[in-house]
């Protein structure tokens, strides 16, 4: 039985968050947490927190063994973009896009299909 966790409106661009997400797709949860703990990126901390939440959800609701869990599905969707403007030369302005992400983590037990 799968369990999920969603972190919404995280203030990091989806492109940067996908760097951490792509490293742990399909791995066991212990290995995935070890990889994220030693990755020096802001997105790695956010993804690790969401993964820990999914593990806790599985442990609490399905009563599964944590050692048998793996990252079944993980993806990052874009959230709303806040716009700002920066003054430039000769009276012009250029937009600055402050991007948000929605991070979804689904964990499942190995061997259950």
Phi and psi in radians as a Rosetta constraint file:
Dihedral C 1 N 2 CA 2 C 2 CIRCULARHARMONIC -1.451 0.35
Dihedral N 2 CA 2 C 2 N 3 CIRCULARHARMONIC 2.764 0.35
Dihedral C 2 N 3 CA 3 C 3 CIRCULARHARMONIC -2.394 0.35
Dihedral N 3 CA 3 C 3 N 4 CIRCULARHARMONIC 2.566 0.35
Dihedral C 3 N 4 CA 4 C 4 CIRCULARHARMONIC -2.298 0.35
Dihedral N 4 CA 4 C 4 N 5 CIRCULARHARMONIC 2.844 0.35
Dihedral C 4 N 5 CA 5 C 5 CIRCULARHARMONIC -2.552 0.35
Dihedral N 5 CA 5 C 5 N 6 CIRCULARHARMONIC 2.407 0.35
Dihedral C 5 N 6 CA 6 C 6 CIRCULARHARMONIC -2.215 0.35
Dihedral N 6 CA 6 C 6 N 7 CIRCULARHARMONIC 2.190 0.35
Dihedral C 6 N 7 CA 7 C 7 CIRCULARHARMONIC -1.799 0.35
Dihedral N 7 CA 7 C 7 N 8 CIRCULARHARMONIC 2.018 0.35
Dihedral C 7 N 8 CA 8 C 8 CIRCULARHARMONIC -1.904 0.35
Dihedral N 8 CA 8 C 8 N 9 CIRCULARHARMONIC 2.641 0.35
Dihedral C 8 N 9 CA 9 C 9 CIRCULARHARMONIC 1.017 0.35
Dihedral N 9 CA 9 C 9 N 10 CIRCULARHARMONIC 0.727 0.35
Dihedral C 9 N 10 CA 10 C 10 CIRCULARHARMONIC -1.417 0.35
Dihedral N 10 CA 10 C 10 N 11 CIRCULARHARMONIC 2.289 0.35
Dihedral C 10 N 11 CA 11 C 11 CIRCULARHARMONIC -1.455 0.35
Dihedral N 11 CA 11 C 11 N 12 CIRCULARHARMONIC 1.195 0.35
Dihedral C 11 N 12 CA 12 C 12 CIRCULARHARMONIC -2.583 0.35
Dihedral N 12 CA 12 C 12 N 13 CIRCULARHARMONIC 2.547 0.35
Dihedral C 12 N 13 CA 13 C 13 CIRCULARHARMONIC -1.209 0.35
Dihedral N 13 CA 13 C 13 N 14 CIRCULARHARMONIC 2.559 0.35
Dihedral C 13 N 14 CA 14 C 14 CIRCULARHARMONIC -1.036 0.35
Dihedral N 14 CA 14 C 14 N 15 CIRCULARHARMONIC -0.590 0.35
Dihedral C 14 N 15 CA 15 C 15 CIRCULARHARMONIC -1.098 0.35
Dihedral N 15 CA 15 C 15 N 16 CIRCULARHARMONIC -0.712 0.35
Dihedral C 15 N 16 CA 16 C 16 CIRCULARHARMONIC -1.273 0.35
Dihedral N 16 CA 16 C 16 N 17 CIRCULARHARMONIC -0.639 0.35
Dihedral C 16 N 17 CA 17 C 17 CIRCULARHARMONIC -1.195 0.35
Dihedral N 17 CA 17 C 17 N 18 CIRCULARHARMONIC -0.569 0.35
Dihedral C 17 N 18 CA 18 C 18 CIRCULARHARMONIC -1.166 0.35
Dihedral N 18 CA 18 C 18 N 19 CIRCULARHARMONIC -0.394 0.35
Dihedral C 18 N 19 CA 19 C 19 CIRCULARHARMONIC -1.067 0.35
Dihedral N 19 CA 19 C 19 N 20 CIRCULARHARMONIC -0.754 0.35
Dihedral C 19 N 20 CA 20 C 20 CIRCULARHARMONIC -1.326 0.35
Dihedral N 20 CA 20 C 20 N 21 CIRCULARHARMONIC -0.649 0.35
Dihedral C 20 N 21 CA 21 C 21 CIRCULARHARMONIC -1.130 0.35
Dihedral N 21 CA 21 C 21 N 22 CIRCULARHARMONIC -0.697 0.35
Dihedral C 21 N 22 CA 22 C 22 CIRCULARHARMONIC -1.185 0.35
Dihedral N 22 CA 22 C 22 N 23 CIRCULARHARMONIC -0.378 0.35
Dihedral C 22 N 23 CA 23 C 23 CIRCULARHARMONIC -1.307 0.35
Dihedral N 23 CA 23 C 23 N 24 CIRCULARHARMONIC -0.436 0.35
Dihedral C 23 N 24 CA 24 C 24 CIRCULARHARMONIC -1.986 0.35
Dihedral N 24 CA 24 C 24 N 25 CIRCULARHARMONIC 0.013 0.35
Dihedral C 24 N 25 CA 25 C 25 CIRCULARHARMONIC -1.068 0.35
Dihedral N 25 CA 25 C 25 N 26 CIRCULARHARMONIC 2.176 0.35
Dihedral C 25 N 26 CA 26 C 26 CIRCULARHARMONIC 1.501 0.35
Dihedral N 26 CA 26 C 26 N 27 CIRCULARHARMONIC -0.066 0.35
Dihedral C 26 N 27 CA 27 C 27 CIRCULARHARMONIC -1.520 0.35
Dihedral N 27 CA 27 C 27 N 28 CIRCULARHARMONIC 2.846 0.35
Dihedral C 27 N 28 CA 28 C 28 CIRCULARHARMONIC -1.178 0.35
Dihedral N 28 CA 28 C 28 N 29 CIRCULARHARMONIC 2.705 0.35
Dihedral C 28 N 29 CA 29 C 29 CIRCULARHARMONIC -1.167 0.35
Dihedral N 29 CA 29 C 29 N 30 CIRCULARHARMONIC -0.620 0.35
Dihedral C 29 N 30 CA 30 C 30 CIRCULARHARMONIC -1.161 0.35
Dihedral N 30 CA 30 C 30 N 31 CIRCULARHARMONIC -0.754 0.35
Dihedral C 30 N 31 CA 31 C 31 CIRCULARHARMONIC -1.153 0.35
Dihedral N 31 CA 31 C 31 N 32 CIRCULARHARMONIC -0.696 0.35
Dihedral C 31 N 32 CA 32 C 32 CIRCULARHARMONIC -1.110 0.35
Dihedral N 32 CA 32 C 32 N 33 CIRCULARHARMONIC -0.754 0.35
Dihedral C 32 N 33 CA 33 C 33 CIRCULARHARMONIC -1.155 0.35
Dihedral N 33 CA 33 C 33 N 34 CIRCULARHARMONIC -0.626 0.35
Dihedral C 33 N 34 CA 34 C 34 CIRCULARHARMONIC -1.141 0.35
Dihedral N 34 CA 34 C 34 N 35 CIRCULARHARMONIC -0.737 0.35
Dihedral C 34 N 35 CA 35 C 35 CIRCULARHARMONIC -1.095 0.35
Dihedral N 35 CA 35 C 35 N 36 CIRCULARHARMONIC -0.787 0.35
Dihedral C 35 N 36 CA 36 C 36 CIRCULARHARMONIC -1.198 0.35
Dihedral N 36 CA 36 C 36 N 37 CIRCULARHARMONIC -0.609 0.35
Dihedral C 36 N 37 CA 37 C 37 CIRCULARHARMONIC -1.154 0.35
Dihedral N 37 CA 37 C 37 N 38 CIRCULARHARMONIC -0.489 0.35
Dihedral C 37 N 38 CA 38 C 38 CIRCULARHARMONIC -1.784 0.35
Dihedral N 38 CA 38 C 38 N 39 CIRCULARHARMONIC 0.228 0.35
Dihedral C 38 N 39 CA 39 C 39 CIRCULARHARMONIC -1.724 0.35
Dihedral N 39 CA 39 C 39 N 40 CIRCULARHARMONIC 2.091 0.35
Dihedral C 39 N 40 CA 40 C 40 CIRCULARHARMONIC -1.474 0.35
Dihedral N 40 CA 40 C 40 N 41 CIRCULARHARMONIC 1.010 0.35
Dihedral C 40 N 41 CA 41 C 41 CIRCULARHARMONIC -2.250 0.35
Dihedral N 41 CA 41 C 41 N 42 CIRCULARHARMONIC 2.584 0.35
Dihedral C 41 N 42 CA 42 C 42 CIRCULARHARMONIC -1.080 0.35
Dihedral N 42 CA 42 C 42 N 43 CIRCULARHARMONIC -0.691 0.35
Dihedral C 42 N 43 CA 43 C 43 CIRCULARHARMONIC -1.125 0.35
Dihedral N 43 CA 43 C 43 N 44 CIRCULARHARMONIC -0.517 0.35
Dihedral C 43 N 44 CA 44 C 44 CIRCULARHARMONIC -1.143 0.35
Dihedral N 44 CA 44 C 44 N 45 CIRCULARHARMONIC -0.674 0.35
Dihedral C 44 N 45 CA 45 C 45 CIRCULARHARMONIC -1.145 0.35
Dihedral N 45 CA 45 C 45 N 46 CIRCULARHARMONIC -0.715 0.35
Dihedral C 45 N 46 CA 46 C 46 CIRCULARHARMONIC -1.192 0.35
Dihedral N 46 CA 46 C 46 N 47 CIRCULARHARMONIC -0.765 0.35
Dihedral C 46 N 47 CA 47 C 47 CIRCULARHARMONIC -1.159 0.35
Dihedral N 47 CA 47 C 47 N 48 CIRCULARHARMONIC -0.662 0.35
Dihedral C 47 N 48 CA 48 C 48 CIRCULARHARMONIC -1.109 0.35
Dihedral N 48 CA 48 C 48 N 49 CIRCULARHARMONIC -0.697 0.35
Dihedral C 48 N 49 CA 49 C 49 CIRCULARHARMONIC -1.123 0.35
Dihedral N 49 CA 49 C 49 N 50 CIRCULARHARMONIC -0.715 0.35
Dihedral C 49 N 50 CA 50 C 50 CIRCULARHARMONIC -1.184 0.35
Dihedral N 50 CA 50 C 50 N 51 CIRCULARHARMONIC -0.680 0.35
Dihedral C 50 N 51 CA 51 C 51 CIRCULARHARMONIC -1.119 0.35
Dihedral N 51 CA 51 C 51 N 52 CIRCULARHARMONIC -0.742 0.35
Dihedral C 51 N 52 CA 52 C 52 CIRCULARHARMONIC -1.075 0.35
Dihedral N 52 CA 52 C 52 N 53 CIRCULARHARMONIC -0.620 0.35
Dihedral C 52 N 53 CA 53 C 53 CIRCULARHARMONIC -1.152 0.35
Dihedral N 53 CA 53 C 53 N 54 CIRCULARHARMONIC -0.731 0.35
Dihedral C 53 N 54 CA 54 C 54 CIRCULARHARMONIC -1.131 0.35
Dihedral N 54 CA 54 C 54 N 55 CIRCULARHARMONIC -0.669 0.35
Dihedral C 54 N 55 CA 55 C 55 CIRCULARHARMONIC -1.125 0.35
Dihedral N 55 CA 55 C 55 N 56 CIRCULARHARMONIC -0.766 0.35
Dihedral C 55 N 56 CA 56 C 56 CIRCULARHARMONIC -1.122 0.35
Dihedral N 56 CA 56 C 56 N 57 CIRCULARHARMONIC -0.649 0.35
Dihedral C 56 N 57 CA 57 C 57 CIRCULARHARMONIC -1.113 0.35
Dihedral N 57 CA 57 C 57 N 58 CIRCULARHARMONIC -0.738 0.35
Dihedral C 57 N 58 CA 58 C 58 CIRCULARHARMONIC -1.152 0.35
Dihedral N 58 CA 58 C 58 N 59 CIRCULARHARMONIC -0.723 0.35
Dihedral C 58 N 59 CA 59 C 59 CIRCULARHARMONIC -1.159 0.35
Dihedral N 59 CA 59 C 59 N 60 CIRCULARHARMONIC -0.682 0.35
Dihedral C 59 N 60 CA 60 C 60 CIRCULARHARMONIC -1.374 0.35
Dihedral N 60 CA 60 C 60 N 61 CIRCULARHARMONIC -0.749 0.35
Dihedral C 60 N 61 CA 61 C 61 CIRCULARHARMONIC -1.600 0.35
Dihedral N 61 CA 61 C 61 N 62 CIRCULARHARMONIC -0.648 0.35
Dihedral C 61 N 62 CA 62 C 62 CIRCULARHARMONIC -1.791 0.35
Dihedral N 62 CA 62 C 62 N 63 CIRCULARHARMONIC -0.165 0.35
Dihedral C 62 N 63 CA 63 C 63 CIRCULARHARMONIC 1.025 0.35
Dihedral N 63 CA 63 C 63 N 64 CIRCULARHARMONIC 0.861 0.35
Dihedral C 63 N 64 CA 64 C 64 CIRCULARHARMONIC -1.772 0.35
Dihedral N 64 CA 64 C 64 N 65 CIRCULARHARMONIC 2.865 0.35
Dihedral C 64 N 65 CA 65 C 65 CIRCULARHARMONIC -1.418 0.35
Dihedral N 65 CA 65 C 65 N 66 CIRCULARHARMONIC 2.178 0.35
Dihedral C 65 N 66 CA 66 C 66 CIRCULARHARMONIC -1.136 0.35
Dihedral N 66 CA 66 C 66 N 67 CIRCULARHARMONIC -0.517 0.35
Dihedral C 66 N 67 CA 67 C 67 CIRCULARHARMONIC -1.187 0.35
Dihedral N 67 CA 67 C 67 N 68 CIRCULARHARMONIC -0.348 0.35
Dihedral C 67 N 68 CA 68 C 68 CIRCULARHARMONIC -1.686 0.35
Dihedral N 68 CA 68 C 68 N 69 CIRCULARHARMONIC 0.076 0.35
Dihedral C 68 N 69 CA 69 C 69 CIRCULARHARMONIC -1.493 0.35
Dihedral N 69 CA 69 C 69 N 70 CIRCULARHARMONIC 2.575 0.35
Dihedral C 69 N 70 CA 70 C 70 CIRCULARHARMONIC -2.443 0.35
Dihedral N 70 CA 70 C 70 N 71 CIRCULARHARMONIC 2.849 0.35
Dihedral C 70 N 71 CA 71 C 71 CIRCULARHARMONIC -1.412 0.35
Dihedral N 71 CA 71 C 71 N 72 CIRCULARHARMONIC 1.787 0.35
Dihedral C 71 N 72 CA 72 C 72 CIRCULARHARMONIC -1.332 0.35
Dihedral N 72 CA 72 C 72 N 73 CIRCULARHARMONIC -0.889 0.35
Dihedral C 72 N 73 CA 73 C 73 CIRCULARHARMONIC -2.424 0.35
Dihedral N 73 CA 73 C 73 N 74 CIRCULARHARMONIC 2.407 0.35
Dihedral C 73 N 74 CA 74 C 74 CIRCULARHARMONIC -2.610 0.35
Dihedral N 74 CA 74 C 74 N 75 CIRCULARHARMONIC 2.277 0.35
Dihedral C 74 N 75 CA 75 C 75 CIRCULARHARMONIC -2.667 0.35
Dihedral N 75 CA 75 C 75 N 76 CIRCULARHARMONIC 2.840 0.35
Dihedral C 75 N 76 CA 76 C 76 CIRCULARHARMONIC -2.169 0.35
Dihedral N 76 CA 76 C 76 N 77 CIRCULARHARMONIC 2.178 0.35
Dihedral C 76 N 77 CA 77 C 77 CIRCULARHARMONIC -1.898 0.35
Dihedral N 77 CA 77 C 77 N 78 CIRCULARHARMONIC 2.695 0.35
Dihedral C 77 N 78 CA 78 C 78 CIRCULARHARMONIC -1.350 0.35
Dihedral N 78 CA 78 C 78 N 79 CIRCULARHARMONIC 2.459 0.35
Dihedral C 78 N 79 CA 79 C 79 CIRCULARHARMONIC -1.802 0.35
Dihedral N 79 CA 79 C 79 N 80 CIRCULARHARMONIC -2.864 0.35
Dihedral C 79 N 80 CA 80 C 80 CIRCULARHARMONIC -1.204 0.35
Dihedral N 80 CA 80 C 80 N 81 CIRCULARHARMONIC 2.587 0.35
Dihedral C 80 N 81 CA 81 C 81 CIRCULARHARMONIC -1.905 0.35
Dihedral N 81 CA 81 C 81 N 82 CIRCULARHARMONIC 2.194 0.35
Dihedral C 81 N 82 CA 82 C 82 CIRCULARHARMONIC -1.572 0.35
Dihedral N 82 CA 82 C 82 N 83 CIRCULARHARMONIC 2.405 0.35
Dihedral C 82 N 83 CA 83 C 83 CIRCULARHARMONIC -1.835 0.35
Dihedral N 83 CA 83 C 83 N 84 CIRCULARHARMONIC 2.447 0.35
Dihedral C 83 N 84 CA 84 C 84 CIRCULARHARMONIC -2.320 0.35
Dihedral N 84 CA 84 C 84 N 85 CIRCULARHARMONIC 2.893 0.35
Dihedral C 84 N 85 CA 85 C 85 CIRCULARHARMONIC -2.218 0.35
Dihedral N 85 CA 85 C 85 N 86 CIRCULARHARMONIC 2.496 0.35
Dihedral C 85 N 86 CA 86 C 86 CIRCULARHARMONIC -2.077 0.35
Dihedral N 86 CA 86 C 86 N 87 CIRCULARHARMONIC 2.271 0.35
Dihedral C 86 N 87 CA 87 C 87 CIRCULARHARMONIC -1.199 0.35
Dihedral N 87 CA 87 C 87 N 88 CIRCULARHARMONIC 2.446 0.35
Dihedral C 87 N 88 CA 88 C 88 CIRCULARHARMONIC -2.226 0.35
Dihedral N 88 CA 88 C 88 N 89 CIRCULARHARMONIC -3.033 0.35
Dihedral C 88 N 89 CA 89 C 89 CIRCULARHARMONIC -1.179 0.35
Dihedral N 89 CA 89 C 89 N 90 CIRCULARHARMONIC 2.643 0.35
Dihedral C 89 N 90 CA 90 C 90 CIRCULARHARMONIC 1.052 0.35
Dihedral N 90 CA 90 C 90 N 91 CIRCULARHARMONIC 0.624 0.35
Dihedral C 90 N 91 CA 91 C 91 CIRCULARHARMONIC 1.350 0.35
Dihedral N 91 CA 91 C 91 N 92 CIRCULARHARMONIC 0.170 0.35
Dihedral C 91 N 92 CA 92 C 92 CIRCULARHARMONIC -1.542 0.35
Dihedral N 92 CA 92 C 92 N 93 CIRCULARHARMONIC 2.927 0.35
Dihedral C 92 N 93 CA 93 C 93 CIRCULARHARMONIC -2.373 0.35
Dihedral N 93 CA 93 C 93 N 94 CIRCULARHARMONIC 2.481 0.35
Dihedral C 93 N 94 CA 94 C 94 CIRCULARHARMONIC -2.090 0.35
Dihedral N 94 CA 94 C 94 N 95 CIRCULARHARMONIC 2.513 0.35
Dihedral C 94 N 95 CA 95 C 95 CIRCULARHARMONIC -1.345 0.35
Dihedral N 95 CA 95 C 95 N 96 CIRCULARHARMONIC 2.569 0.35
Dihedral C 95 N 96 CA 96 C 96 CIRCULARHARMONIC -2.053 0.35
Dihedral N 96 CA 96 C 96 N 97 CIRCULARHARMONIC 2.225 0.35
Dihedral C 96 N 97 CA 97 C 97 CIRCULARHARMONIC -1.833 0.35
Dihedral N 97 CA 97 C 97 N 98 CIRCULARHARMONIC 2.073 0.35
Dihedral C 97 N 98 CA 98 C 98 CIRCULARHARMONIC -1.693 0.35
Dihedral N 98 CA 98 C 98 N 99 CIRCULARHARMONIC 1.819 0.35
Dihedral C 98 N 99 CA 99 C 99 CIRCULARHARMONIC -1.605 0.35
Dihedral N 99 CA 99 C 99 N 100 CIRCULARHARMONIC 2.646 0.35
Dihedral C 99 N 100 CA 100 C 100 CIRCULARHARMONIC -2.127 0.35
Dihedral N 100 CA 100 C 100 N 101 CIRCULARHARMONIC 2.828 0.35
Dihedral C 100 N 101 CA 101 C 101 CIRCULARHARMONIC -2.319 0.35
Dihedral N 101 CA 101 C 101 N 102 CIRCULARHARMONIC 2.691 0.35
Dihedral C 101 N 102 CA 102 C 102 CIRCULARHARMONIC -2.047 0.35
Dihedral N 102 CA 102 C 102 N 103 CIRCULARHARMONIC 2.067 0.35
Dihedral C 102 N 103 CA 103 C 103 CIRCULARHARMONIC -1.863 0.35
Dihedral N 103 CA 103 C 103 N 104 CIRCULARHARMONIC 2.172 0.35
Dihedral C 103 N 104 CA 104 C 104 CIRCULARHARMONIC -2.058 0.35
Dihedral N 104 CA 104 C 104 N 105 CIRCULARHARMONIC 2.244 0.35
Dihedral C 104 N 105 CA 105 C 105 CIRCULARHARMONIC -2.170 0.35
Dihedral N 105 CA 105 C 105 N 106 CIRCULARHARMONIC 2.238 0.35
Dihedral C 105 N 106 CA 106 C 106 CIRCULARHARMONIC -2.122 0.35
Dihedral N 106 CA 106 C 106 N 107 CIRCULARHARMONIC 2.154 0.35
Dihedral C 106 N 107 CA 107 C 107 CIRCULARHARMONIC -1.963 0.35
Dihedral N 107 CA 107 C 107 N 108 CIRCULARHARMONIC 2.641 0.35
Dihedral C 107 N 108 CA 108 C 108 CIRCULARHARMONIC -2.551 0.35
Dihedral N 108 CA 108 C 108 N 109 CIRCULARHARMONIC 2.872 0.35
Dihedral C 108 N 109 CA 109 C 109 CIRCULARHARMONIC -1.445 0.35
Dihedral N 109 CA 109 C 109 N 110 CIRCULARHARMONIC 2.473 0.35
Dihedral C 109 N 110 CA 110 C 110 CIRCULARHARMONIC -1.215 0.35
Dihedral N 110 CA 110 C 110 N 111 CIRCULARHARMONIC 2.357 0.35
Dihedral C 110 N 111 CA 111 C 111 CIRCULARHARMONIC 1.505 0.35
Dihedral N 111 CA 111 C 111 N 112 CIRCULARHARMONIC 0.039 0.35
Dihedral C 111 N 112 CA 112 C 112 CIRCULARHARMONIC -1.842 0.35
Dihedral N 112 CA 112 C 112 N 113 CIRCULARHARMONIC 1.959 0.35
